[in-house]
Amino acid sequence: MQRRGNSAKDGYVGIDNDGDGGMTFHGRLILDARVFGLIPEDETCEGWELGRLQGLADRVNAEWDKHGGGIPSQLPDDLRRRHAEAYEKQMQKAREDGWDPDANLEDEQ
């Protein structure tokens, strides 16, 4: 069973334990940080405190700003390929864990 959310005393649960198979805000942040080489491919950020995650988010946002502001198609070929591979792998894992990408859309209607 996967844990959802964060515990203030324990820090972030890590992408491998995050809800929605890691396809949460923090999970996507970690994927992007890996794509940009800001953290190692095997870093899950488990136990990271909110301030440390915010620092990572700032660094990720700075990288996105260099490459079209968050639009994967604007990335250079090598980063676009890494992004596609990282997200496809994580989305496949998330679906196997029961993630439904359309569930949040239904909640908003």
N, C-alpha and C positions, 0 to 999 in steps of 0.2 A: 504494500500500500504506500502511496506517495503522500508526503506531507505537503500541506499547502501553506503558502505565506511565509512569514518570517517570525522568529521569536526575538524580541528585543535583547534578551540576555545571551542568546546563542548566535545571533547574527543571521545572515541569509542562509537558507537551507541548502543552497547550491543548485545548479541547473539540473543535476541528475535527480534531485529530490523535489524539485519545484512542481507546482501544479501544472495542469495542462501539458504534461510531458515536456516541460521546459519552454513552452511557447508563450511565456509571460513577458511582461516588460523587462524584468531582470534577466530572464533567459535570453531574450533577443539582444540585450545589451552585451551579454557574455559572448554570444555568437559574433556580433559585430567586432568586439574587442579582439577575438581570435582572428577574424578575417584581416584586420588591420595590423596584426602582429603585436598588439599591446599586451597580451597575456599568452602564455603557452597554450597549445591546443588541448592539453589535458587539464587545464585549470578550470575548476568548477565554481570557484569563489565561495565555496562552503565556509561558513563561519565569518565571512566578511561583514563588518559593521556598515551601517548606512553611509557614513561619511566616506569610507573607502570606496563603496559602490558609486557614490556621487562623483568622486574624483575620477573614477574610471569612465563614468558617463560623460564628464566634461572632456576627457581625452578622446573618447569615441566621437562626440559631437564635433570636435575640432577636425578630426579626420574626415568626417562626412562633409564638413564645410569646404574642405579642399577638393572634394570630388562630387559636387552637385547637390549637396544638402540632403542626403538621405534617399536618393533615388538610385537603386542598384544599377540601372541601365546606364547611368552616367559614370560608373566606375571604369578605370582602365581595365583592359582585358584580363589581366592576371587576377586582380581583385574581384572583378565581376564573376570569374570562374570560381574563385574561392568562396565567395558569398553564396553562389548558387549551390555549390556542393555542401557547404555547411548547413544551409537552411533545408535543403532536401533531406539530408541525413537526419537532422533533428525533427523535421516534420514527420518523416517516416516512423521514427521512434515514438513520437508523440501520438500518432494515429494508432500504433500498436498498443500504446498505453491507454487508449480510449479517448484521446483528444478529438473533439469535433470542432473544426475551424468555423463552422457556421453557427455554433451554439450562441456565441456572443452577439451575433447579428440578430438572432431571434429575440434575445433579451432587450435589444434596443428598440424593437418595433412595438 
